[in-house]
Amino acid sequence: MDQDTVLALFDRRLRLEARPDSDSSRIERAGAVIRQVGAPHDWNGVLWSDLDEAGADAVIAAQVGHFASLGLDFEWKTYTHDRPADLGERLLAAGFTPEDEEAVMVADVHELPTDAALPEGVRLRPVTDEAGLDLLIQAAEEAFGVPKLQLRRRLLDQLEQGSETVSMVVAMAGERPVCSARMEFVPGTEFAGLWGGGTVPEWRGRGIYRALVAHRARQAAELGYRYLQVDASDQSRPILQRLGFARLTSTTPYLWSAASA
């Protein structure tokens, strides 16, 4: 895989040519910025920017003003190759709060294992209804240690709309959800994204996360997608590297709260 070529494709297909990820969202292009705007429970934020040092602060202020006028919290999703080089520092100065940096990992689905054994007594349950979604959210909240109320609302919307752009699965140990994950398809592109993969603490190290990656890689290949993309934490990055994922760049979300306006 030519990483420079894939990074350029990633920027073009998933950022410059971004499509709304829900029926209640829209993509807006405002000069050198591409943003998604939707309901309060949707993901709202800046997907792409191409700024220069002279005008960056004014553009940042304009985005803050836009989302503040709508009463929406939003995220400015930065990448290490974005311009200007001090974009993160400028966002901090404008009142944004950074989250942890993550590695943008990509793999060709045809180079990934598509079969991995689950521990004895663990099975995969596709999420197709609200009961399954509650199990997914329970596992995610235990895995990451934070409430997932907005995520539940977004995913419930997708279920109710019969969305074909998301696939969700829960690993069940008996009646207990112990790992959950989803895959977001981007129709018309080569990419599918792996999101939310998390295992509850006492079940880690048994291969469940790897099995869910293999499960989703097989699905993506069957549907004709070429690349799987993951925003990987320090915990999942080594696992993904061993499976064949390569690091393209890094991303840091910067959050702005309407309550601070």
ZATI-303017 format. One record per residue: residue in three letters; chain; x, y, z of N, C-alpha, C, O in turn. Coordinates in pm, whole numbers, plus 50000, padded with zeros to 5 digits. Example, Ala and Ser with C-alpha at 12.3 -4.5 7.8 and 13.67 -1.06 7.14 Angstrom:
- r  c  n.east  n.north  n.up  ca.east  ca.north  ca.up  c.east  c.north  c.up  o.east  o.north  o.up
- ALA  A  51319  49431  50780  51230  49550  50780  51320  49670  50780  51424  49668  50846 .
- SER  A  51285  49775  50708  51367  49894  50714  51290  50003  50787  51341  50114  50804 .
This chain:
- r  c  n.east  n.north  n.up  ca.east  ca.north  ca.up  c.east  c.north  c.up  o.east  o.north  o.up
- MET  A  50084  49881  50000  50000  50000  50000  50088  50125  50000  50173  50142  50087 .
- ASP  A  50067  50212  49903  50140  50337  49896  50071  50436  49991  49963  50486  49961 .
- GLN  A  50135  50465  50105  50069  50541  50209  50040  50685  50167  49936  50740  50205 .
- ASP  A  50129  50749  50090  50104  50886  50045  49982  50890  49953  49901  50982  49963 .
- THR  A  49970  50792  49865  49856  50786  49774  49726  50765  49851  49625  50829  49823 .
- VAL  A  49730  50675  49949  49609  50645  50027  49571  50765  50115  49453  50793  50133 .
- LEU  A  49671  50835  50170  49640  50954  50250  49572  51061  50165  49475  51123  50209 .
- ALA  A  49622  51082  50044  49559  51179  49954  49416  51137  49920  49326  51221  49913 .
- LEU  A  49395  51006  49900  49262  50955  49871  49171  50971  49992  49054  51007  49978 .
- PHE  A  49224  50945  50110  49150  50963  50235  49102  51107  50249  48985  51131  50277 .
- ASP  A  49193  51203  50228  49157  51344  50240  49049  51382  50139  48955  51454  50172 .
- ARG  A  49063  51334  50017  48968  51373  49913  48832  51310  49934  48730  51379  49928 .
- ARG  A  48830  51179  49959  48703  51108  49963  48626  51129  50094  48503  51142  50092 .
- LEU  A  48697  51133  50206  48629  51139  50336  48620  51279  50394  48543  51302  50487 .
- ARG  A  48699  51372  50342  48698  51508  50397  48649  51609  50293  48548  51675  50314 .
- LEU  A  48721  51622  50182  48681  51720  50081  48546  51686  50017  48468  51776  49987 .
- GLU  A  48520  51557  49997  48395  51514  49935  48300  51453  50038  48220  51365  50005 .
- ALA  A  48309  51500  50162  48231  51441  50271  48081  51445  50243  48030  51538  50180 .
- ARG  A  48013  51342  50292  47867  51334  50282  47811  51332  50423  47877  51283  50514 .
- PRO  A  47691  51384  50444  47632  51382  50578  47616  51239  50627  47584  51149  50550 .
- ASP  A  47639  51218  50757  47632  51082  50810  47498  51049  50875  47484  50945  50938 .
- SER  A  47399  51138  50859  47264  51109  50908  47164  51190  50827  47200  51287  50759 .
- ASP  A  47037  51150  50835  46933  51221  50761  46910  51361  50815  46858  51447  50744 .
- SER  A  46949  51385  50940  46925  51515  51002  47047  51608  50991  47046  51717  51048 .
- SER  A  47151  51565  50919  47272  51646  50905  47288  51694  50761  47229  51639  50669 .
- ARG  A  47370  51796  50745  47403  51848  50612  47550  51887  50610  47608  51920  50713 .
- ILE  A  47609  51883  50493  47746  51929  50473  47742  52071  50418  47669  52101  50323 .
- GLU  A  47821  52159  50480  47830  52297  50436  47974  52330  50399  48067  52287  50466 .
- ARG  A  47990  52405  50292  48121  52451  50250  48127  52601  50267  48051  52675  50203 .
- ALA  A  48217  52647  50353  48230  52790  50383  48375  52830  50359  48458  52823  50449 .
- GLY  A  48404  52873  50235  48540  52911  50202  48634  52793  50212  48617  52693  50143 .
- ALA  A  48735  52803  50299  48836  52699  50315  48798  52596  50420  48883  52521  50466 .
- VAL  A  48671  52592  50458  48624  52501  50562  48509  52416  50509  48421  52465  50439 .
- ILE  A  48510  52287  50543  48398  52198  50518  48352  52147  50654  48431  52094  50731 .
- ARG  A  48222  52163  50681  48170  52128  50814  48041  52048  50800  47972  52054  50698 .
- GLN  A  48009  51975  50906  47880  51907  50913  47798  51974  51022  47847  52001  51132 .
- VAL  A  47671  52000  50991  47579  52063  51085  47452  51980  51092  47396  51943  50989 .
- GLY  A  47408  51951  51214  47288  51870  51229  47218  51900  51359  47231  52009  51414 .
- ALA  A  47145  51802  51409  47075  51815  51537  47177  51810  51651  47291  51768  51630 .
- PRO  A  47137  51851  51772  47231  51850  51884  47294  51713  51912  47408  51707  51958 .
- HIS  A  47221  51604  51885  47277  51471  51912  47361  51419  51797  47426  51315  51810 .
- ASP  A  47361  51488  51683  47445  51447  51571  47590  51489  51596  47619  51565  51689 .
- TRP  A  47680  51437  51511  47817  51487  51514  47819  51618  51438  47786  51623  51319 .
- ASN  A  47858  51726  51506  47869  51858  51446  48014  51901  51451  48078  51892  51555 .
- GLY  A  48066  51948  51338  48205  51992  51343  48266  52020  51209  48202  52013  51104 .
- VAL  A  48396  52053  51215  48475  52085  51098  48549  51960  51054  48625  51901  51130 .
- LEU  A  48524  51919  50930  48586  51799  50874  48715  51830  50799  48806  51748  50794 .
- TRP  A  48721  51949  50741  48835  51985  50655  48858  52134  50666  48764  52213  50674 .
- SER  A  48984  52173  50666  49018  52315  50653  49153  52325  50584  49238  52237  50597 .
- ASP  A  49170  52432  50510  49296  52458  50441  49326  52606  50461  49291  52689  50378 .
- LEU  A  49392  52636  50572  49408  52774  50617  49553  52820  50604  49645  52738  50604 .
- ASP  A  49571  52950  50594  49706  53005  50599  49722  53083  50728  49625  53113  50797 .
- GLU  A  49846  53115  50760  49873  53180  50889  49803  53315  50901  49759  53353  51009 .
- ALA  A  49793  53387  50790  49736  53521  50795  49587  53521  50828  49539  53608  50900 .
- GLY  A  49513  53421  50775  49369  53424  50791  49311  53321  50885  49189  53317  50904 .
- ALA  A  49395  53235  50945  49344  53123  51023  49259  53167  51141  49152  53110  51165 .
- ASP  A  49305  53266  51216  49231  53306  51337  49093  53360  51302  48997  53335  51375 .
- ALA  A  49083  53433  51193  48953  53487  51153  48858  53375  51113  48739  53380  51145 .
- VAL  A  48910  53273  51044  48825  53160  51003  48779  53082  51126  48663  53042  51135 .
- ILE  A  48870  53061  51220  48833  52992  51344  48722  53068  51416  48624  53009  51460 .
- ALA  A  48738  53201  51427  48636  53283  51493  48503  53274  51421  48397  53274  51484 .
- ALA  A  48506  53267  51288  48382  53257  51210  48311  53125  51238  48188  53122  51247 .
- GLN  A  48387  53016  51251  48325  52887  51280  48265  52885  51420  48155  52833  51440 .
- VAL  A  48335  52941  51515  48281  52952  51650  48151  53032  51648  48052  52993  51711 .
- GLY  A  48151  53143  51576  48032  53225  51568  47916  53152  51503  47801  53166  51546 .
- HIS  A  47946  53073  51400  47841  53000  51329  47775  52898  51421  47652  52896  51433 .
- PHE  A  47855  52814  51486  47796  52711  51572  47734  52772  51698  47634  52720  51748 .
- ALA  A  47792  52881  51749  47733  52948  51865  47595  53002  51831  47504  52996  51914 .
- SER  A  47579  53053  51710  47449  53108  51670  47342  52998  51663  47223  53026  51677 .
- LEU  A  47386  52874  51642  47294  52760  51638  47279  52693  51774  47196  52602  51790 .
- GLY  A  47358  52737  51871  47353  52676  52004  47408  52535  52008  47364  52454  52090 .
- LEU  A  47504  52506  51920  47556  52369  51907  47700  52359  51956  47784  52443  51924 .
- ASP  A  47727  52255  52035  47866  52215  52059  47921  52162  51927  47846  52111  51843 .
- PHE  A  48053  52175  51907  48110  52118  51785  48255  52078  51805  48320  52116  51902 .
- GLU  A  48302  51999  51710  48438  51946  51712  48513  51993  51588  48460  51990  51477 .
- TRP  A  48636  52035  51608  48724  52065  51494  48822  51948  51487  48912  51936  51571 .
- LYS  A  48805  51864  51387  48885  51742  51378  49012  51774  51300  49008  51787  51177 .
- THR  A  49123  51785  51370  49249  51823  51306  49333  51700  51275  49320  51595  51338 .
- TYR  A  49420  51716  51176  49516  51612  51138  49655  51674  51135  49669  51794  51113 .
- THR  A  49756  51593  51158  49892  51647  51170  49941  51713  51042  50033  51795  51046 .
- HIS  A  49882  51678  50928  49925  51739  50803  49841  51861  50764  49861  51918  50657 .
- ASP  A  49746  51901  50849  49666  52020  50821  49750  52147  50837  49848  52150  50911 .
- ARG  A  49708  52251  50765  49775  52379  50775  49685  52479  50849  49563  52465  50849 .
- PRO  A  49747  52581  50914  49890  52597  50938  49939  52498  51044  49859  52432  51110 .
- ALA  A  50070  52488  51059  50128  52389  51149  50087  52411  51294  50086  52317  51373 .
- ASP  A  50053  52535  51329  50015  52564  51467  49864  52574  51484  49816  52644  51573 .
- LEU  A  49788  52503  51399  49642  52508  51406  49592  52470  51545  49501  52535  51598 .
- GLY  A  49648  52367  51604  49605  52325  51737  49623  52434  51841  49535  52455  51924 .
- GLU  A  49734  52503  51836  49759  52612  51931  49658  52725  51912  49613  52786  52009 .
- ARG  A  49624  52752  51788  49525  52857  51761  49386  52817  51812  49312  52901  51863 .
- LEU  A  49352  52690  51798  49224  52643  51850  49221  52652  52003  49119  52690  52060 .
- LEU  A  49330  52617  52067  49337  52632  52213  49314  52777  52254  49240  52805  52348 .
- ALA  A  49378  52868  52183  49365  53010  52215  49221  53060  52194  49179  53157  52256 .
- ALA  A  49148  52991  52106  49010  53030  52078  48909  52963  52170  48788  52980  52153 .
- GLY  A  48956  52887  52268  48867  52829  52367  48830  52684  52347  48741  52633  52414 .
- PHE  A  48898  52616  52255  48873  52474  52233  48948  52389  52336  49049  52432  52392 .
- THR  A  48897  52269  52359  48960  52173  52449  49002  52050  52369  48918  51988  52303 .
- PRO  A  49131  52013  52372  49174  51897  52293  49140  51765  52362  49142  51756  52485 .
- GLU  A  49109  51665  52282  49100  51528  52332  49230  51457  52298  49322  51518  52242 .
- ASP  A  49239  51329  52331  49363  51255  52307  49390  51239  52158  49298  51220  52079 .
- GLU  A  49517  51248  52123  49557  51222  51985  49537  51074  51953  49562  50987  52036 .
- GLU  A  49493  51047  51831  49474  50910  51786  49547  50889  51653  49565  50983  51576 .
- ALA  A  49588  50766  51629  49653  50732  51502  49548  50696  51399  49458  50616  51426 .
- VAL  A  49559  50754  51279  49472  50716  51168  49535  50595  51100  49638  50607  51033 .
- MET  A  49473  50479  51118  49525  50353  51066  49438  50308  50948  49316  50319  50952 .
- VAL  A  49503  50257  50845  49431  50210  50725  49492  50077  50680  49612  50055  50690 .
- ALA  A  49405  49990  50631  49451  49862  50575  49367  49828  50453  49250  49865  50444 .
- ASP  A  49428  49758  50359  49357  49701  50245  49285  49576  50295  49347  49487  50352 .
- VAL  A  49153  49570  50275  49076  49459  50331  49123  49324  50277  49106  49222  50343 .
- HIS  A  49182  49324  50158  49226  49198  50098  49356  49148  50161  49400  49036  50133 .
- GLU  A  49417  49230  50245  49540  49190  50312  49518  49163  50462  49613  49144  50537 .
- LEU  A  49392  49160  50503  49359  49139  50644  49303  48999  50667  49240  48943  50578 .
- PRO  A  49326  48944  50786  49258  48818  50820  49109  48842  50832  49066  48942  50891 .
- THR  A  49030  48753  50777  48885  48768  50783  48820  48657  50865  48698  48640  50863 .
- ASP  A  48903  48584  50937  48850  48479  51023  48936  48475  51149  49058  48461  51140 .
- ALA  A  48873  48488  51264  48946  48483  51391  48856  48415  51494  48736  48442  51501 .
- ALA  A  48915  48329  51574  48838  48250  51670  48799  48334  51791  48879  48412  51843 .
- LEU  A  48676  48316  51834  48628  48377  51958  48656  48283  52074  48666  48162  52054 .
- PRO  A  48670  48336  52197  48686  48249  52313  48564  48157  52328  48454  48190  52285 .
- GLU  A  48586  48043  52389  48477  47948  52411  48364  48016  52488  48388  48083  52589 .
- GLY  A  48241  47999  52440  48125  48055  52508  48088  48196  52464  47990  48252  52512 .
- VAL  A  48168  48255  52373  48139  48390  52324  48084  48380  52182  48137  48305  52099 .
- ARG  A  47980  48454  52155  47919  48455  52022  47897  48599  51978  47896  48690  52061 .
- LEU  A  47881  48619  51848  47853  48752  51794  47703  48767  51771  47638  48678  51717 .
- ARG  A  47651  48882  51813  47510  48913  51794  47498  49039  51710  47534  49146  51756 .
- PRO  A  47448  49029  51586  47426  49150  51507  47323  49239  51575  47227  49190  51635 .
- VAL  A  47342  49369  51566  47250  49466  51626  47152  49509  51518  47189  49577  51423 .
- THR  A  47026  49469  51535  46923  49501  51436  46800  49565  51499  46706  49601  51428 .
- ASP  A  46800  49580  51632  46684  49638  51699  46729  49714  51824  46848  49714  51857 .
- GLU  A  46635  49777  51892  46670  49860  52007  46727  49777  52121  46815  49824  52193 .
- ALA  A  46679  49656  52138  46732  49570  52245  46880  49541  52221  46961  49544  52314 .
- GLY  A  46915  49512  52095  47055  49490  52062  47138  49615  52080  47253  49608  52124 .
- LEU  A  47080  49730  52045  47152  49856  52063  47181  49881  52210  47289  49931  52244 .
- ASP  A  47088  49848  52297  47111  49867  52441  47228  49780  52489  47305  49822  52574 .
- LEU  A  47240  49661  52434  47353  49574  52470  47484  49635  52419  47585  49632  52490 .
- LEU  A  47482  49689  52297  47602  49754  52241  47645  49871  52329  47764  49885  52360 .
- ILE  A  47550  49954  52368  47582  50072  52451  47631  50029  52588  47723  50091  52643 .
- GLN  A  47573  49924  52645  47619  49875  52775  47765  49833  52768  47844  49867  52856 .
- ALA  A  47800  49758  52663  47939  49714  52649  48032  49833  52627  48141  49838  52684 .
- ALA  A  47989  49930  52546  48073  50047  52518  48095  50130  52643  48207  50177  52667 .
- GLU  A  47992  50148  52723  48006  50228  52845  48099  50160  52945  48177  50227  53012 .
- GLU  A  48091  50027  52954  48182  49955  53044  48325  49958  52990  48421  49967  53067 .
- ALA  A  48340  49949  52859  48473  49945  52799  48544  50078  52811  48664  50082  52841 .
- PHE  A  48472  50188  52788  48535  50319  52783  48514  50402  52910  48581  50504  52929 .
- GLY  A  48422  50359  52996  48405  50426  53124  48337  50561  53118  48350  50642  53210 .
- VAL  A  48263  50587  53010  48191  50713  52997  48051  50686  52942  48032  50587  52870 .
- PRO  A  47953  50773  52974  47818  50755  52919  47818  50773  52767  47898  50848  52712 .
- LYS  A  47727  50703  52701  47718  50709  52555  47576  50745  52512  47521  50685  52419 .
- LEU  A  47516  50844  52580  47377  50878  52553  47358  50934  52412  47266  50895  52340 .
- GLN  A  47446  51027  52372  47432  51084  52238  47458  50981  52129  47390  50979  52027 .
- LEU  A  47556  50894  52153  47583  50787  52056  47461  50698  52043  47424  50660  51931 .
- ARG  A  47398  50664  52153  47279  50579  52147  47171  50645  52063  47106  50580  51981 .
- ARG  A  47152  50774  52083  47048  50847  52007  47081  50845  51858  46992  50823  51776 .
- ARG  A  47206  50869  51822  47243  50870  51680  47222  50732  51618  47167  50720  51508 .
- LEU  A  47267  50628  51689  47256  50493  51633  47111  50447  51627  47072  50373  51536 .
- LEU  A  47030  50489  51724  46888  50455  51721  46821  50520  51599  46738  50458  51533 .
- ASP  A  46858  50645  51571  46806  50710  51451  46838  50627  51326  46752  50608  51240 .
- GLN  A  46962  50579  51317  47002  50502  51200  46924  50371  51190  46885  50330  51081 .
- LEU  A  46902  50307  51304  46823  50184  51302  46681  50212  51255  46628  50139  51172 .
- GLU  A  46620  50317  51309  46481  50348  51276  46467  50391  51130  46362  50369  51069 .
- GLN  A  46571  50451  51075  46568  50495  50935  46604  50382  50838  46598  50400  50717 .
- GLY  A  46641  50265  50893  46679  50153  50809  46808  50180  50733  46824  50136  50619 .
- SER  A  46899  50254  50796  47023  50292  50728  47103  50170  50688  47119  50075  50764 .
- GLU  A  47155  50175  50563  47241  50068  50514  47388  50108  50519  47473  50041  50462 .
- THR  A  47418  50219  50589  47556  50267  50596  47622  50232  50728  47736  50274  50752 .
- VAL  A  47555  50157  50814  47616  50118  50941  47585  49971  50968  47476  49922  50941 .
- SER  A  47685  49903  51024  47670  49765  51068  47723  49756  51210  47835  49799  51238 .
- MET  A  47643  49700  51300  47681  49694  51441  47677  49550  51492  47598  49468  51446 .
- VAL  A  47765  49521  51588  47774  49386  51640  47817  49390  51786  47891  49479  51828 .
- VAL  A  47768  49293  51863  47805  49279  52005  47855  49137  52028  47796  49040  51980 .
- ALA  A  47966  49126  52101  48013  48995  52144  47949  48964  52279  47960  49041  52374 .
- MET  A  47881  48850  52286  47807  48811  52406  47872  48691  52472  47899  48590  52407 .
- ALA  A  47897  48703  52601  47941  48589  52683  47820  48547  52765  47791  48606  52869 .
- GLY  A  47750  48447  52718  47622  48415  52780  47524  48527  52749  47498  48558  52633 .
- GLU  A  47471  48588  52854  47377  48699  52837  47444  48834  52859  47377  48937  52861 .
- ARG  A  47576  48834  52877  47645  48959  52905  47719  49011  52782  47795  48937  52720 .
- PRO  A  47697  49138  52745  47775  49198  52636  47916  49232  52684  47932  49303  52784 .
- VAL  A  48018  49182  52614  48155  49203  52661  48240  49282  52562  48351  49323  52595 .
- CYS  A  48190  49303  52441  48263  49383  52343  48163  49428  52237  48069  49355  52204 .
- SER  A  48182  49546  52186  48091  49595  52082  48170  49675  51980  48277  49727  52009 .
- ALA  A  48115  49684  51861  48183  49758  51754  48084  49786  51644  47978  49723  51635 .
- ARG  A  48119  49883  51560  48035  49913  51444  48125  49947  51326  48243  49976  51341 .
- MET  A  48065  49942  51209  48135  49980  51087  48047  50078  51011  47928  50052  50990 .
- GLU  A  48106  50190  50971  48035  50292  50895  48082  50285  50750  48201  50303  50721 .
- PHE  A  47990  50258  50660  48021  50253  50518  48006  50393  50458  47919  50470  50498 .
- VAL  A  48092  50426  50363  48083  50554  50293  48055  50522  50147  48148  50502  50069 .
- PRO  A  47927  50518  50109  47890  50478  49972  47958  50567  49867  47973  50688  49885 .
- GLY  A  47998  50502  49758  48062  50576  49651  48211  50600  49672  48276  50664  49590 .
- THR  A  48264  50548  49783  48407  50560  49809  48466  50421  49828  48396  50321  49823 .
- GLU  A  48596  50419  49849  48667  50294  49874  48675  50261  50023  48733  50159  50060 .
- PHE  A  48618  50345  50109  48644  50336  50252  48523  50293  50334  48409  50332  50308 .
- ALA  A  48554  50210  50435  48461  50183  50545  48538  50209  50673  48657  50178  50683 .
- GLY  A  48471  50265  50771  48538  50302  50896  48500  50209  51010  48384  50173  51026 .
- LEU  A  48600  50171  51089  48577  50091  51209  48569  50185  51328  48660  50265  51351 .
- TRP  A  48461  50175  51404  48437  50266  51515  48392  50190  51639  48330  50084  51630 .
- GLY  A  48426  50246  51754  48369  50201  51880  48416  50068  51931  48359  50017  52028 .
- GLY  A  48517  50007  51872  48562  49876  51918  48616  49884  52060  48719  49947  52083 .
- GLY  A  48549  49822  52153  48594  49826  52293  48550  49703  52368  48436  49658  52354 .
- THR  A  48640  49649  52449  48613  49529  52528  48611  49565  52675  48695  49642  52722 .
- VAL  A  48516  49509  52750  48511  49536  52894  48640  49484  52958  48695  49384  52911 .
- PRO  A  48689  49549  53064  48824  49521  53115  48855  49374  53142  48962  49326  53103 .
- GLU  A  48764  49303  53206  48797  49165  53246  48799  49066  53130  48840  48951  53148 .
- TRP  A  48756  49108  53011  48757  49020  52895  48865  49058  52794  48870  49000  52685 .
- ARG  A  48951  49152  52827  49055  49193  52734  49166  49088  52726  49186  49009  52818 .
- GLY  A  49238  49091  52615  49350  48999  52597  49310  48860  52556  49394  48769  52561 .
- ARG  A  49186  48839  52515  49140  48704  52476  49107  48694  52327  49056  48592  52281 .
- GLY  A  49137  48799  52251  49119  48793  52107  48984  48839  52055  48956  48824  51936 .
- ILE  A  48899  48894  52142  48765  48935  52097  48774  49055  52003  48708  49058  51900 .
- TYR  A  48856  49153  52039  48871  49271  51954  48921  49229  51815  48869  49277  51714 .
- ARG  A  49020  49142  51810  49072  49095  51681  48964  49024  51601  48956  49040  51479 .
- ALA  A  48882  48946  51669  48774  48874  51600  48673  48970  51541  48621  48946  51432 .
- LEU  A  48643  49080  51611  48548  49177  51558  48607  49255  51440  48534  49293  51349 .
- VAL  A  48738  49278  51441  48802  49339  51324  48790  49245  51204  48755  49289  51094 .
- ALA  A  48819  49118  51224  48810  49020  51115  48667  49010  51062  48646  49002  50941 .
- HIS  A  48571  49009  51152  48430  49002  51114  48393  49119  51023  48325  49101  50922 .
- ARG  A  48436  49239  51060  48402  49358  50982  48482  49366  50852  48432  49415  50751 .
- ALA  A  48607  49317  50853  48685  49313  50730  48618  49223  50627  48615  49255  50508 .
- ARG  A  48565  49111  50673  48496  49019  50582  48372  49086  50523  48345  49073  50403 .
- GLN  A  48296  49157  50606  48178  49228  50558  48215  49334  50453  48152  49344  50348 .
- ALA  A  48319  49412  50485  48361  49519  50394  48403  49463  50259  48369  49518  50154 .
- ALA  A  48479  49353  50261  48524  49291  50136  48404  49242  50054  48401  49260  49933 .
- GLU  A  48307  49181  50121  48188  49131  50051  48109  49242  49985  48045  49221  49882 .
- LEU  A  48114  49362  50045  48038  49476  49992  48119  49560  49893  48070  49659  49840 .
- GLY  A  48243  49519  49868  48322  49586  49766  48406  49703  49812  48457  49778  49728 .
- TYR  A  48422  49720  49943  48509  49827  49993  48654  49779  49995  48681  49662  50021 .
- ARG  A  48745  49869  49966  48885  49830  49958  48962  49857  50087  49046  49777  50127 .
- TYR  A  48932  49970  50153  49011  50010  50270  48926  50017  50396  48810  50059  50393 .
- LEU  A  48985  49973  50506  48928  49995  50638  49010  50102  50708  49133  50099  50706 .
- GLN  A  48942  50197  50769  49007  50309  50838  48965  50310  50985  48848  50287  51017 .
- VAL  A  49061  50336  51073  49035  50340  51217  49108  50459  51278  49225  50483  51247 .
- ASP  A  49039  50533  51366  49106  50629  51453  49143  50552  51580  49057  50527  51665 .
- ALA  A  49270  50516  51593  49310  50417  51693  49373  50482  51816  49458  50570  51806 .
- SER  A  49329  50435  51931  49390  50476  52058  49523  50402  52076  49556  50311  52000 .
- ASP  A  49598  50442  52177  49724  50374  52205  49700  50228  52240  49788  50144  52220 .
- GLN  A  49582  50197  52293  49551  50059  52332  49525  49970  52211  49571  49855  52208 .
- SER  A  49453  50022  52112  49419  49938  51996  49523  49945  51885  49528  49854  51801 .
- ARG  A  49605  50050  51882  49701  50066  51772  49795  49946  51756  49813  49900  51644 .
- PRO  A  49856  49894  51864  49946  49779  51846  49875  49655  51790  49934  49581  51711 .
- ILE  A  49750  49634  51830  49675  49520  51779  49653  49536  51629  49671  49443  51551 .
- LEU  A  49613  49657  51590  49587  49683  51449  49713  49671  51365  49708  49620  51253 .
- GLN  A  49825  49716  51417  49952  49703  51345  49985  49557  51320  50030  49520  51212 .
- ARG  A  49965  49474  51421  49994  49331  51405  49902  49267  51302  49939  49168  51238 .
- LEU  A  49782  49321  51286  49688  49267  51188  49717  49313  51046  49667  49255  50950 .
- GLY  A  49798  49419  51033  49833  49466  50900  49795  49609  50868  49812  49653  50754 .
- PHE  A  49744  49683  50967  49710  49824  50946  49837  49909  50950  49931  49880  51024 .
- ALA  A  49838  50015  50868  49950  50111  50865  49901  50247  50914  49785  50284  50894 .
- ARG  A  49991  50319  50978  49958  50452  51029  49978  50555  50917  50089  50570  50865 .
- LEU  A  49870  50626  50880  49879  50727  50776  49915  50864  50832  50000  50934  50777 .
- THR  A  49851  50901  50943  49870  51031  51005  49812  51021  51146  49778  50912  51191 .
- SER  A  49802  51134  51215  49739  51138  51346  49629  51241  51345  49632  51336  51267 .
- THR  A  49531  51222  51431  49420  51315  51442  49396  51352  51587  49408  51268  51676 .
- THR  A  49363  51477  51610  49328  51526  51743  49198  51604  51733  49192  51703  51661 .
- PRO  A  49094  51562  51804  48970  51639  51807  48983  51756  51905  49033  51739  52016 .
- TYR  A  48939  51872  51863  48932  51990  51950  48785  52023  51968  48714  52044  51870 .
- LEU  A  48739  52028  52093  48599  52045  52124  48569  52187  52170  48645  52247  52246 .
- TRP  A  48457  52239  52123  48410  52370  52167  48267  52356  52218  48183  52294  52153 .
- SER  A  48240  52413  52334  48109  52400  52397  48029  52529  52384  48079  52638  52411 .
- ALA  A  47903  52514  52343  47817  52631  52332  47795  52697  52468  47764  52816  52476 .
- ALA  A  47811  52619  52575  47793  52675  52708  47899  52778  52743  47881  52858  52835 .
- SER  A  48012  52776  52668  48120  52870  52697  48102  53002  52623  48177  53097  52645 .
- ALA  A  48002  53007  52535  47983  53130  52455  47928  53245  52539  47906  53354  52487 .
